[in-house]
Amino acid sequence: MYESKLIEGVAGLNSYTKAAETYFQVYEKYPESEEAPIALFQCGFLYDNEMKNYDEATKKYNLFLEKYPDHKYAKIVQQSLDIMGLDPNDIINKKESAKN
């Protein structure tokens, strides 16, 4: 609800911050749950893509890779770390360079 900005009085970055905090609380309280890796991923994703807080996103993504290295999202998390903060043109150039 926070991520979708459906809570009255909580808007903008505050809404994303509350969503990220809530996702992280799910991970912390239920680390063995099926939902824990998804919650941790979403937390990192919000810091990365919505709040542009790359330090916090890096921490959450690295924690994800440490705790869930074999999860189906691990490859996506690693790719996100590799391109975090780059301009879209730089991402394209990086991918083209890797092909050559």
N, C-alpha and C positions, 0 to 999 in steps of 0.2 A: 504494500500500500504506500509505503514511503517512496519506493522507487518510481511508482506511477504517479506520485504527487497527489495522492487522494486524501491526505490528512490535512484538515483545515488548520491554518496557522503555521504550517511547515511547508516552505516553498524553496525553490532554487537549489543551491548547493546544500542547504540545511536538510532538505529532503533526501538527497543522495547520501549525505553523511549519516543520517539516521538509518537509512537502508543498509549501508555498508556495516555500520555498528551492529545492527540486528543480525545480518548474515554472519558476522564474526561470532556473535554470541551463540548462534546455533552451532557453529563449528566447535566452539569451546565447551559448550554444555553436552554435546552429543558427538564427540569425535569418532566414535565407532559406528555411528548411524550412516545409512545409505545416503542421507541428505547432506552430511558434513562436507564431503569434497565439493559438492555443487554449491553449497553456501559459501565455502572459502573461495571458490572460483568466482562467484558473483561479487563477493567483496572486493577481490582484486580487480575485477573487470570494471566496477564502478569507480574505484580510485584511478584506474588507468584511463578509461574512455570518457567518463562523465565529469570527473573532478580534476583530471590532469595532474594528480598528486602522484608523480612517478616514484617517489621514494617509498610511499606507503604501498603502492601497487607492487613494487618490486619485492617488498617484504612479504606481502601476502602470496604472491606467485611463487616465491622461493620456498615459503612454508608449504604451499601446496605440493611442490615437487619433492620436498623432503618427506612429507607424510604420505603422499599418494603417488609415488613414481610410476606405478603401473595403471593408473586410472585412465579411462578413455579420453579425458581432457588434458592429460599431461603434455601431449604434443602441442595442443593449442596454447597452453600456458607457456611452454618454451618459445613458441613462435611469437607470442605476445611480448615476452621479455626481449626477444631479439629485435623487434621493431618499435618498441616503446619509445614514444616521443619523436619519432622520425616523421618528416614531411612525407605525404603520400608519394611524391615523385622520387624521393630517396628510397622508399620501400620498393618501388618498381625497379629502380636502378640496381638495388641490392639483389633482387630476385633474378634480374637479367644477368648480372655478374656471376651469380652462383651457377647459372646454366652453362656458362662458357668455361 
